[in-house]
Amino acid sequence: MPEISEELHIAMSTAYHRVDRQARRVVREFTTLLVTRENKAISLSSLAHTLHVSIDIATKLEQHSIKASSIPQVVFNYLAEALQQPQDAIRAYFEIDYRPSVVQSKIAETKMPYHIDEAVNEHIQSFRQAVEESSQLSEEQKDAWYEVLNREDL
């Protein structure tokens, strides 16, 4: 393999850092699946329709109740197009949980932190589980999603 010149290495590094900085800025601004990049609101039913899922699954996606690593690539593709956001920002949205999970105790309380929404945090599930549990998806829709999940080994 040929060696990369110092100039090319510097240029590639500079370009990577610029793109990385831009992606981080977009990620900080991207906190919901219900608003496009131009701040146009999207209803939950419209989001579900765009993603070819049911409203219950769209709700779970919005609420970070589905494990990021279990979401099929096609969902990221649909979201990137619908929200006009880069896929990196969308992936980061699912990897960052915006819900507060730990609250520090008050002065009069014991020094142990306690968890809010502990039951919610325990119900993070895979995309496959969300499809299996959905009462709103038809059997045909479920079969289509199982095919996608099997194709992507999810």
C-alpha positions in Angstrom: 0.0 0.0 0.0 1.5 3.4 -1.0 2.4 5.8 1.8 0.2 8.9 2.2 2.1 12.2 1.9 2.3 14.5 4.9 0.3 17.1 3.0 -2.5 14.7 2.1 -2.6 13.4 5.7 -2.9 17.0 7.0 -5.6 17.8 4.5 -7.6 14.6 5.3 -7.3 15.3 9.0 -8.4 18.9 8.6 -11.4 17.8 6.5 -12.3 15.1 9.0 -12.3 17.6 11.9 -14.4 20.1 10.0 -17.0 17.4 9.2 -16.9 16.1 12.8 -17.4 19.6 14.2 -20.4 20.1 11.9 -21.9 16.8 12.8 -21.5 17.5 16.5 -23.2 20.8 16.1 -26.1 19.2 14.3 -26.4 16.5 16.9 -26.7 19.0 19.7 -29.5 20.7 17.9 -31.3 17.5 17.0 -33.5 16.4 20.0 -36.7 15.2 18.5 -38.0 13.1 15.5 -41.0 15.4 15.2 -39.3 18.5 13.7 -37.4 18.7 10.4 -34.1 20.6 10.0 -36.1 23.6 8.9 -38.1 23.5 12.2 -41.2 22.2 10.4 -43.3 20.1 12.8 -44.2 16.5 11.9 -47.1 14.7 13.5 -46.5 11.3 15.1 -48.9 9.7 12.6 -47.1 11.4 9.7 -43.8 10.1 11.1 -45.2 6.6 11.4 -46.5 6.7 7.9 -43.1 7.9 6.6 -41.2 5.2 8.4 -43.8 2.5 7.4 -44.4 1.6 11.0 -47.3 2.0 13.4 -47.8 4.9 15.7 -46.9 2.8 18.8 -43.5 2.1 17.2 -42.9 5.7 16.1 -43.7 6.7 19.7 -41.1 4.3 21.1 -38.5 5.6 18.6 -39.3 9.2 19.7 -39.0 8.2 23.4 -35.7 6.4 23.0 -37.4 3.1 24.0 -35.8 1.2 21.2 -32.1 0.2 21.3 -30.2 2.0 18.6 -28.2 -1.0 17.5 -31.4 -2.9 16.8 -32.9 -0.4 14.4 -32.7 -1.4 10.7 -30.7 0.8 8.3 -33.9 1.5 6.3 -35.4 3.3 9.3 -32.3 5.6 9.4 -32.7 6.2 5.6 -36.3 7.1 6.0 -35.6 9.4 8.9 -32.7 11.1 7.1 -34.9 11.9 4.2 -38.0 12.9 6.2 -36.2 15.1 8.7 -33.5 16.4 6.3 -30.8 15.5 8.8 -27.6 13.6 8.3 -27.7 9.9 9.3 -24.9 10.5 11.9 -27.1 13.0 13.7 -30.1 10.6 13.6 -27.9 7.7 14.9 -26.6 9.9 17.7 -30.2 10.9 18.6 -30.9 7.2 19.4 -27.6 6.7 21.3 -28.1 9.8 23.5 -30.8 9.5 26.1 -32.3 13.0 26.8 -34.4 11.8 29.7 -33.0 12.6 33.2 -32.4 9.2 34.9 -30.7 10.1 38.2 -31.7 12.8 40.6 -29.4 13.8 43.5 -31.0 13.6 46.9 -32.0 16.7 48.8 -30.1 17.9 51.9 -32.6 16.3 54.4 -32.5 13.0 52.5 -30.0 10.2 52.5 -27.0 10.7 50.3 -28.0 8.0 47.9 -29.1 9.1 44.4 -32.4 7.6 43.2 -33.7 6.8 39.7 -36.6 8.5 38.0 -38.4 6.5 35.4 -36.7 3.3 36.4 -39.5 1.3 35.0 -39.2 3.2 31.7 -35.5 2.6 31.5 -36.1 -1.1 32.0 -38.4 -1.2 29.0 -35.8 -0.4 26.4 -36.3 -3.0 23.7 -35.1 -4.1 20.3 -36.8 -3.0 17.2 -37.8 -6.6 16.6 -39.5 -6.8 20.0 -41.4 -3.6 19.2 -42.6 -5.1 16.0 -43.6 -8.3 17.8 -45.5 -6.5 20.5 -47.2 -4.0 18.2 -51.0 -4.4 18.1 -51.2 -1.7 15.4 -49.1 -3.4 12.7 -50.9 -5.9 10.4 -49.4 -9.3 9.9 -48.3 -8.3 6.4 -46.4 -5.3 7.9 -44.8 -7.5 10.6 -43.7 -10.0 8.0 -42.2 -7.2 5.9 -40.3 -5.9 8.9 -39.1 -9.5 9.9 -37.7 -9.9 6.4 -35.8 -6.6 6.8 -34.6 -7.5 10.2 -33.5 -11.0 9.1 -31.7 -9.5 6.0 -29.8 -7.1 8.3 -29.1 -9.8 11.0 -31.0 -7.9 13.6 
